[in-house]
């Protein structure tokens, strides 16, 4: 199925480029190929996108400027950290269009934010992520659980370094940076300015008659089970 998806994307991109060339505007068009998320496809025992591991969070980003634009070099690569919030200021910047001052991202034409920050949910199953170079810290609210990965040496993330005594300073620095970035419900996870999270509970997958909100022909997806796809199980015996 993944090969079929790639083939479909290739065909659609070729059709788009062909049309732009036929109408004579290809050389004057800025193009960007990216995605809103990846798909875990079983990595870490997870499917879909509700996590911060690289299979879900690391997305392609290919940029093509107008013909002759020296700011976007053909065949060049860039290992600076960026996130999707940077897309909005980048495209108008390349097109010579002014964008609002309220935009939170930064154009790729300047250095992107040093600590890209990610949010997942606002309730009991929520988490936050922050990057510092190749280091990625993930924080889960339930049980106040921290994970640290060094992606240059551990790109598939099987090795959690958060309990490694040699990484204690790195964890502390990134947690402090995360605390400064937290907003909204995330501020409720703090006690005396430090991460304390929420009470931990066991979680089991409940029945999924809709196969995890698999799409039919309608979008947005029609209302689903309000209880969600997870069933909360208390640690207290007999309490469900």
Buried (B, 14 or more C-beta within 10 A) or exposed (E): EEEEEEEEEEEEEEEEBEEBEEEEEBEEBBBBEEEEBBBBEEBBEBBBBBBBBBBBBBBEBEBBBBEEEEEBEEEEEEEEBBBBBBBBBBBBBBEEEEBEEEEEBBBBEEEBBEBBBBBBEEEBBBBBBBBBEBBBBBBBBBEBBBBBBBBEEBEEBEEBBBEEEEBEEBBEEBBEBBBEEBEEBBEEBEEEEEBEBBEBBEEEEEEBEBEEEEEEEEEEEEEEEEEEBBEBEEEEEEEE
